[in-house]
């Protein structure tokens, strides 16, 4: 039975990846790809662009400070603590992947399909 449930979850995750391309769910963890724009005037969530979500960050890309600023901003947006957001890859790059553990709320761009 557990094997059947696991395959259902894997199929659901794969369907989410194909449908949304830039974000998907792994159980209660939201995973998404970001195209960051550091040194912007304001920090804001933009629109999906291919398989990434554009996010402008009002911090310079120096020693990962823009990523730190991004994580703090997104923690407030999702209603979680900073430690609940994992930067999977791209800490020092504009292309990133993040995992948000049990988000309490979702920005509107995640609700649109």
C-alpha atoms as one frame of an Amber mdcrd trajectory, in Angstrom:
protein
   0.000   0.000   0.000   2.838   2.384   0.888   4.457   1.752  -2.477   1.188
   2.610  -4.258   0.844   5.850  -2.237   4.456   6.824  -3.032   3.912   6.341
  -6.760   0.755   8.508  -6.561   2.761  11.275  -4.867   5.567  10.988  -7.425
   3.020  11.170 -10.259   1.373  14.214  -8.656   4.745  15.939  -8.245   5.604
  15.195 -11.892   2.226  16.563 -13.056   2.798  19.755 -11.039   6.247  20.145
 -12.631   4.809  19.756 -16.121   1.806  22.032 -15.511   3.550  24.910 -13.756
   7.132  24.400 -14.860   8.473  27.017 -12.395   6.951  25.692  -9.167   5.725
  22.403  -7.766   4.825  20.747  -4.472   6.707  17.938  -2.747   4.238  16.973
  -0.019   3.916  20.174   2.058   7.078  21.768   0.633   6.802  24.355  -2.145
   9.730  24.224  -4.577  10.271  26.954  -7.154  12.854  28.428  -9.509  13.792
  32.095  -9.445  15.384  34.515 -11.862  16.651  37.232  -9.545  17.294  40.863
 -10.355  19.638  42.309  -7.713  20.205  46.023  -7.067  16.592  46.859  -7.966
  14.791  49.931  -6.604  12.320  47.812  -4.651  12.001  44.162  -3.685   8.975
  42.604  -5.361   7.696  39.434  -6.907   7.309  39.661 -10.660   5.791  37.318
 -13.211   6.733  33.829 -14.336   9.286  33.756 -17.128   9.649  30.310 -18.684
  10.564  27.927 -15.896  11.432  30.708 -13.416   9.704  33.395 -11.388  11.187
  36.866 -11.732  11.923  38.550  -8.399  13.553  41.973  -8.011  15.730  42.460
  -4.936  16.732  45.820  -3.460  20.146  44.603  -2.332  23.523  44.433  -3.999
  24.818  41.009  -5.066  27.786  41.108  -2.704  28.744  37.979  -0.731  25.218
  36.562  -0.957  23.542  39.613   0.609  20.936  39.825  -2.169  19.997  36.188
  -1.521  19.788  36.826   2.231  17.533  39.815   1.559  15.423  37.676  -0.795
  14.973  34.944   1.832  13.877  37.474   4.484  11.411  39.044   2.055   9.964
  35.694   0.982   9.684  34.475   4.582   7.291  37.363   5.254   5.386  36.705
   2.017   4.889  33.013   2.861   4.325  33.549   6.592   7.268  31.372   7.640
  10.587  31.839   9.435  13.792  32.459   7.483  15.063  28.996   8.449  12.024
  27.444   6.712  13.349  28.576   3.329  16.188  26.556   1.836  18.266  27.811
  -1.076  18.795  24.557  -2.966  21.180  26.127  -5.477  22.183  29.543  -6.772
  23.129  31.348  -3.570  25.656  33.430  -5.520  23.767  33.433  -8.830  20.643
  35.051 -10.302  19.287  31.568 -11.104  18.076  29.931  -7.907  15.893  27.170
  -6.614  14.169  27.527  -3.237  12.208  25.192  -0.989   9.635  26.666   1.398
   8.615  24.338   4.212   4.879  24.451   5.014   4.017  27.936   3.721   1.198
  29.558   5.710   0.052  31.690   2.762   0.841  32.001  -0.932   1.521  35.130
  -2.971  -1.077  35.497  -5.727   1.312  34.475  -8.514   1.366  30.932  -7.035
  -2.428  30.724  -7.101  -2.723  31.592 -10.812  -2.692  28.726 -13.289
